[in-house]
Amino acid sequence: MPDHVRALSGWRVISASLLVTSLGVAACQAATPSESVQRCARGLTIDEYAQTQQYEDRTWLEVGFVGPASTGGAEKVRLDPAGELSLAPVPQRPSGPYVVIAEGEVRLAADTCSVNVKKLKQDLEPPGHLGLSPAQSAAVAGGESEMIILMIGPETT
């Protein structure tokens, strides 16, 4: 094979590899929470609960909170910065290891996001990706504490 043909073939392989890499990077970037979602999540807290590690679930941000066991949960969710939080209780429905208890939205000056409030089902170990200590996990699994998850995502219309 002549040198110029071999050189062109090499460039095609490199170009194809770069294209595949670029598409892969773009796909990964498109599947992360936006700055808007992160701003909405920043001000959310739950009275008397400690925040756990955050977890990215595609375009949603999952924020866990551990606190004293209670029958409620959604009424304790607060929004710190200037903005508006509206949550409405929903009929409890299962969602994996959780039960959805409320849905709503966060409205900030330039951002609007959806929020789902979930509680970990009773007698289950909390998921490891939220970074609880062994003592916290045991307290949640034993019923002395509970875990509430706020799922913050893009506005749904």
Buried (B, 14 or more C-beta within 10 A) or exposed (E): EEEEEEEEEEEEEEEEEEEEEEEEEEEEEEEBBBEBBBBBBBBBBBEEBEBBEBBBEEEBBBBBBBBEBBEEBBBBBEBEEEBEBEBEBBEEEEEEBBBBBBBBBBBBEEBBBBBBBBBBEEEEEBBEBBEBEEEBBBBBBEEEBBBBBBBBBBBEE
